[in-house]
């Protein structure tokens, strides 16, 4: 029997290579024979090519691969697998969306603790199909408002016998029926419904297809073919406090809104939707609350928590619809009218293939700024690389034109979720591959400051998110400046914003800004027992907040220095005061958060010194005598004199044993004395889950072992404190080999590459290839932690661009990429005033990283060490193990000669002192003065605290 080109079986067969590209190589051989046999059978099968002849007899191939057309041979999208990271805590959004798109459609799954982005690659049932999500986040599930759910019919043709509530309606997916690609997602339900979805920026187009039989048989009974589609006002977190919904019986349009809570923050937000349907005549309409449905009410108002919504029951789909119904859903944060306008403007033609094609083209164009010669590199590694780059572009989300909080001509981005995660790798990557979007994001951050009084550290759904560490938007802003991303940014307000973080404590620094600033300014550290009278926030994390505050201040000093050389960026042609803009439109705004900055060239000079000095405050936490104590569960009792201190922080029994390493960051008291904090606590080998946002410990989501390496502004000093380069390397290797390192959080990223600072860049390459592909790979659990749109940035940098950024500095640490050659569009082209120069333009400029002596057998599958032997930059010998942003800005050629043995010694590449990345605190007199002042202040603080204790009759046991 002849089959047309639109046969789902033929489409499925065309996509078999794509599916196989996302399957790990060991499984591929086992799958190939079976899949090949099935494909041949289906292509020549005498059975009907309908989506399903009867309920329960779907073709396993048809729903598995969706309706996406053949990939071109050179189509990089065939290597993008959105399902990577959809289990194992990755929380990746795998559904249909555009780059930075507001509309994000996917099937939501009932998987507690895993469904932060809606879908999970597990066996739990599907609860609906919703239109907005975040990707890769921790915290509670985010967004997922207004899900649709579809029944092919109701038992006995009685709509009340369909399941409506969130607790009753979930259904399993057909095994192996999920397929995702950029701009497209599909899955089959066990009730015979096939769901496909694609998106524009603010709208979703769903195509629900049905078996086409006269009846569908369920365990409850027989249902005539009469589809029912419902819309529920719930969200993934079930946070709705009130909502409204209305169905129009004649047109079938359903509109509604709700008030919801953010998933990792404070406040509330309002969301709106507008749903239209096409493809079948309307039989009945109505509403439901919980599992009680009626056709007598078409409107619900002010409904609170739980399932509540509207429904439409249709006749059989029209003949030309081929047993399918389209649902077009517009979303907005402004109004129902805006939601309807978004859908009508973006999807007026209801053309599913056109919308999907446009989405694919948008992703192709965005990813085309990077090109690789993948000869000899396995498909698994290619999939890991391109999928990581794809995930980097999912968030923050561009909500420009959808901001209900204030009127502004500036761009507005949301889902900075959280900058604590993204400042380290994602935002520096966007500066290279999408400087236009990064500029708009920085403008959005500055505009948030204008209207709310502080830069966010975390933000979602127009709400303030929780601050996890420092004020790391300061680093994002400084990073952009030092890399020349200055056009179109209001640097006067940007500088005011970072100084506000550094100088002015907000009322609730748990939501923005910094806390304990009186002590930070006076003492240079956050005392463990500090009493903060100026603001409120979690009284913990003194070490992790302190080292981040220090780095934030250091980055401010770089920004101060840069602005002093370019005063015109401040509008500083004269000694003009930087006046605060009107912030009356926001209840969060306060003139008290806006520092008075005047006479820029004078104050900037002072700021350079002040913030550079504060950037050294990380050393105030360095306790040179702190031992590395950990528990041995096989020992019956304690034997170390430090057991009492250890026991104050953890209750697990066992001996304490000392490793060779001494000297760690430790908490300090108001008296200046150190308290012992177990060095391994909050690592995978000791109490890892004891230091989340509600922790009482002195570190956040990482151990003192980890945070003791965080001094990127002063690595030469840190290396000396740890005993010199050799001891530093020994300690850093121990960290990565002992189980203490956890790559599921972004703080560990830089530690992979810090061997560069000790003249051993080859070890950075070694450990990068240890983690890729062992922890970062092409499987559904191929991310070691929450993606945060940053895990993909890690693989993009290390695998493709051949460097890793030191965020906030004009420094990229060089490692050999996983490809023969990688080309990145030059920033000067991407930022062209006349618009980005297209990649196809023969005058396009590229930054090219070329691997000389690429060994496909050694390098093609990853996991094996590869070392740089020598390098050339634009044809000249290059011995430094780092480069600056000029390479990516103007383009050039970086050639890396590699080999299987590490290049060491004075003749090795990147090993000599003059080849190391910069450290900004190498003045011995600076540290001599610092040590003198610290001794004097500590003696004074001890006396002050002693007097207080005697006066209060308190013995704190220090």
Secondary structure, 3 states (H helix, E strand, C coil): CCCCCCCHHHHHHHCHHHHHHCCCHHHHHHHHHHHHHHHHHHHCCCCCCCCECCCCCECCCHHHHCCCCCCCCCCHHHHCCCCCCCCCCCCCCCCECCCCCCCCEEEEECCCCCCCCCCCCCCCCEEEEECCCCCCCCCCCCCCCCCEEEECCCECCCHHHCCCCCCCCCECECCCCCEEECCEEEEEECCCCEEEEEECCCEEEEEEECCCCCEEEECCEEEECCCEEEEECCCCCCCCCEEEEEECCCCCCEEEEEEECCCCEECCEEEEEEEEEECCCEEEEEEEECCEEECCCCEEEEECCCCEEEEEEECCCCHHHCCEEEEEEEEECCCHHHHHHHHHHHCCCCCHHHHHHHHHHHHHHHHCCEEEECCCCCHHHHHHHHHHHHHHCCCCEECCCCCCCCCCCCCCEECECCHHHHCCCHHHHHHHHCHHHHHHHHHHHHHHHHHHCCCCCCEECCEEECCCCCCCHHHHHHHHHHCCCCCCCCHHHHHHHHHHHHHCCCCECCCCCCCCHHHHHHHCCCCCCCCCCCCECCCCCHHHHHHHHHHHHHHHHHHHHHHHHCHHHHCCCCCCCECCCCCCCCCCCCHHHCCCECCHHHHHHHHHHHHHHHCCHHHHHEEEEEEEEEEECCCCCCCCCCHHHHHCCCCCCCEEEEEEEEEEECCECCCCCECCCCCCCCECCECHHHCCCCCCCCCCCCCHHHHCCCCCCCHHHHHHHCCCHHHHHHHHHHHHHCCCCCCCCHHHHHHHHHHHHHCCHHHHHHHHHHHHHHCCCCCCCCCCCCCCCCHHHHHHHHHHHCEEECCCCCCEEECCCCCCEEEEECHHHHCCCCCCCCCCCCCCCEEEEEEECCCHHHHCCCCCCCEEEEEEECCEECCCCEECCHHHHHCEEEEEEEECCCCCCCCCCCCCHHHCCCCCCCCHHHHHHHHHHHHHHHHHHHHHHHHHHHHHCCCCCC
